[in-house]
Amino acid sequence: MDAFYASVEQRDQPHLRGCPVAVGGSRQRGVVAAASYEARRYGVRSAMPSMTASRLCPDLIFVKPRFEVYKEVSNQIRAIFAEYTDLIEPLSLDEAYLDVTENKKQMASATAVAEAIRAEIFAQTQLTASAGVSFNKFLAKIASDINKPNGIKVIRPKEAIAFLEKLPVEKFHGIGKVTAARMHKMGIRTGLDLKQFDEIEMFKRFGKSGRHYYRIIRAEDHRPVEPNRRRKSIGAERTFSEDQNNLESMWELLEPIAHKVFDYMEKNDNYGRTINLKMKTPDFQTYTRSKTFQREIRDRDTFSNISQELLTQYWTEAGSVRLLGIAVSNLTRETPDDNIQLEFDFPEAEA
């Protein structure tokens, strides 16, 4: 979907149409969860600190997120997908892989399927979607970003290698800013540059990821679309309206977050062996610390005590925090939807 959360808000609040909109955060605190395309023209992006976004775009309008609405729209969209195929692998509320090799409407062209789905999404939701069509997941993912918003890109087998060789490495899905900068220092700026290194050299320089890079530059990705991806973690976090710089106040705020995670585990009878603490400082450095046990933590007080012990042991590394979170992994049952974030908490938004 195109700027999904922001587009839903612009659809439902006509006075926001054509305006730079940021979902989440506030001018003083928090993080942008989504930015409209009008805001993106100023350089505003998701996961950007709200104060930075405000400096880039002084007229930016902050809107409080409505995740229950976004989930409802997401379910509408997934129902449309299901009219064409059962091989649907959701990545988030607004994105999914579909295998339409054999589709329910017996359409011969994957491109035609993508166009039909995009048209149906707009008819039902008045929202636009972009699609990438190719013969594997990696290429389809890259293609989906090429002609955003409201576009489609097809990468055919005979075009794939030439396309990848010209592509800047920072455009490769899975290569982030840090890795891209490291590659630039090595003289690697395009896929063709990347292709000059053999698999052993790539492994030496980038570890397991190097083997992945070696394959994808050659358009090799044999991962199937998985309708039943496994949930690997359950977590919740909160951004605070004021920085916290003492242990007592931090625990007072973290304890209900830990209870929220345990409530979900208890309700779903799905417990974990690893408890993860997340701390984010006022200058946006993130610290994560964890503890793993031989058995799942099934007692609320034990879960709470371990969370408190982690905070007590490591809070001084951060010193002052703007965000705290607790997550649990190594679950009894790793179930569909990969990871679940119970709470995306932002300070009160400003209209």
N, C-alpha and C positions, 0 to 999 in steps of 0.2 A: 504494500500500500504506500501511497505517496504522502509523506509527512502525516502519518496516520492520526495521532492524537490531536495535532493542531488542526488537521483538516476536519475532523469530527466537530471540534469546537467552532470552527468557521462555518460549518454547515448548520449547526444548531443555534448559533448566535450571529445573525446576518450582519450586525454592526462590526463584526471582526473581519469580514471578508475584504480582502485587499490590504489588510493591515499586517504589520509584523507582529507575530504572536509567538509567545513562549509558553509552553505548558509546564507547570511546576515551578518551584523556586519562588523567589520574590526579588525585589531589587537589592535587598540587603543580604539575603541568605539563600542557601539551597543551591540546587543544580538544575539546569534545564533538562527536562525529560524529553521534550520534542520542540522543534522549531518549524514554523511555517516557511514556505519558500520565500515569502517576502522578507522574513527575518534572516534567512540564509544568505541573501544577497549582501548583507552587512557582515557576514562571517560568523553569525550565531549558529551554534551546533548543539546537538544533544550531548549531555554529560559535561557541558561547559558551566563553570561557576556563574551564578546569576549576575554577580557584580561585573564580571568580564563582559557578559552578554549586554548588560545595560550600557557599558562604556562604548561598545561597538555600535549599538543601536539605541540612542537615547529615547526614541519613541516606542520602544518595545513594550508590548502589552503582555503582562503576566496573567495567566489563567490557571486557576486551581484544577488539578487533574480530576477526572471522573472515571476511574478505572472500571466501575461497574458498567458504564455506558460503552466503553471501548471493548469490554469483553462481550457484551451483547452484540455489537456490530461484528466483532470477530467471529462469533458463532454463526451469524448470518452468512458471512463470507465462506466459512468452512462448509456450510450446507450447500453453497453453490459448487464448491470444489467436488463435493460428494456426488453431484449429479453427473460428473464426468469420469471420476475414478475413485477407487477405494484406497489407492496407494498415495496417501497424503502424509507428509512428514512436517508437522508444524515446527517452526523455529522460534516463533514468538506470537503475540496476538496478531501481528500484521504481516507475517511472512511465512511461506511454506514451500516445500518442494513437492511437485506432483509428477508421478510417472504416468504418462498418458500413452505409452506404447500401445497398449490395448485399452481403449477408453469405452465407456458405456454407450456413447453415441456413435461409435464406429466411424469416427472422423479420421480420415487418412493422414491429415497434416497436424502435427503438434502446434504449428503456428496458428492454424485455424482454431484449434482448441483454446489456445491462449487468448486470441482475440475475442472468441465467444464468451469466455469467462470474464474478461475485462468489461465487455459490454453489459453482461448480466450484473456484475458488481455495481456498475454505475446506475443501471436501471433500478436496482433494489435499494441502494444506499446513498446515491448521489455523490459518491466518492470515487476518485480515480485510482487506478492501480497500474503499475508497470510490470512487465514480464520479461524474463530472459528465457530463451529457448535454445537448447543444445542437447548433445548426446551424453553429457555427464553432469553431475551436480556442480562441480567446480566451475565449469564454463557457464552453466545456466545462472549461477549466482553472480558471476562477474557481469554477464550480459544484462541482468535485471537492473543494474545501476547505470548502464550506458546511456539510455534515452529517457531517464527520469526528468520531469514527472510525466505521467500519462503517456508512456511510450512502450515500445517493444523492440528487442534486439534479438536477432537470430544468428547463431554461430554454427555454421554447417561443418561437417567433418573435414572437407577439403580446405576450409578457411581457417581452421583452428590454429595450426602451427604458426602461420604468418601473423595472425591476430595476436597471439601470445608473445611472439618475438618482438613486436613493436610496442607492447604494453609496458608502461612504467612499472617498476616493481612495487611501488606504493599502491598501485591499483589491484594488485593480486590479493584476492581474499585470503586472509590468514597471515599476511605480512603487515604488521603494524608499524607505527611511526619509528619505534626504537630499532626494530630490525631493518626497516628501510634505510634509516640513517646509517646503520652499520654497513649495509650493503653499498651505499653511496661512497663510503670511505674506501671500500674495496674496489671501486670503479664499476660497480654493478648498478646500472640505472634502468635497464630494460630487460625484458625476458631473454633477448638474444645474449646480453651480457651474462645473465645467469646461466645460460645454457653452456657456457664455455667450461664450467666446472664439472668434473665427473662425480659420481655418487659418493665415492670414498672421501673426496675432498669436501663435498657438501656436508657429509656427516661429521667430519673433523671440525668444521667451522661452526655448524649450527645444530649438532646433535641429531636427535630423531627428526626434528623439523627439517633438517637438511635433506633427508631422504624424501620427505614429502615435497619439498621445493623441486628436487630433481625430477620427480614424477610429473608434477603439475605443469611444468614448463613444456613437457612433452605431451600434454593433454591426456595424461593417464590418470584416471580417477574411476575406480571400479566399485565405489560405494553404492549400494542400492538405496532407493528411497525406502525409509523404514517407518511404517505407520505406527509402530509401537516402540518409539524411542524410550529409553529408560530414564526415570527421574533419578538424578544422582545427588541432589541436595535439597534441603528445605531451609529457608532463611528469612530473616526479617531485619530491617535496619531503620534507623531514624536520624534525620538531620535536625539539629537543635537550633532554636532561635537565638541562643547565646552559646558561646564557647564554654566548655566545661574543663576545669583545670584542677579538680581535686577528686580523690577516689570516692569519697562518700556520695557526692552529687552524681558522679558517673554511674555508680552502682544503682542509685535510686532510679536513674533513667534506663539503665540496661536491664534491670530485673523484669519489668513488664514485657520487654522485648523477648527475653528468654522464655517467659511464660507463654507468650503467643506462639512461639515455635513448638514448645512442648504440647500445648493444646492441640495443635494441628497433628503432631505425631500421634498423640493419644486418640484423637478422633478417628484417625485413619489406621490405627494399629500398625504403624510403620515407624520404627525407632532406628536410631543410628548409633554408631560406635565412635564417631569423630565429632568433636565439638570445635567450631571455628569462631574465633573472636575477630571482629573487624573494627579498626579504629582509623578515622580520617582526621587529620590535623587542620587547623585554620588555613594553612598554606597548601592544603589538598594533597599532602603525602598520605599514603595509605599503608597501614600496618596490619598484617594478618598473623595470628598465632593460633595454634590448634593443639588438641590433646586427643589421642586415640586409645581406646580400650579394647580388651579382648571380647567383651560382650556389649550388646546394645544397652544404652541408658534408658531404663523403663520407669524410673522413679522421679517424680517431679522435684523433690527436694535435692536429690543427688544431682540432677541436671542443673538446677539453680546454683548449687554449691560449686560445681565445676566451672560454670560460667563466671561466678564471682572470683574463684581462684585464678582463672586466666586473666581477668581484669586486674586483680591485685598484683599478680606477678609481672604483668607487662605494661601497665598503663603509663609508667614513667618513661617508657621508650617514646611515647607520643607527647607526653607532658600535658598538652591541651588538645581537646578534641571538639570537632563540630559534628561528628557523626559516630555512632556506635551501632554495631550489628552482631547478631549471633546466627550461625548457620550450623546445620548438622548434616553429615555425609556418612558414607559407608552404611547405607540404609538396609533394613531387613529386606525390603522389597524395592528394587529400583524399577519404577513404574513409568507409564507414558508421560510425556511432556518434559522430559529431561530434568531441568531444575525449576523449582518453584520459589518465587520471592513473595512472601506473604504480605509484605507491606512496602510500598514505595511512599515514604512519608516526606512531605515537604511542608515548610512553614506556610502559614496562611498567605495565599497569593493576593497580589494587588491587581485590581481591574483597571 
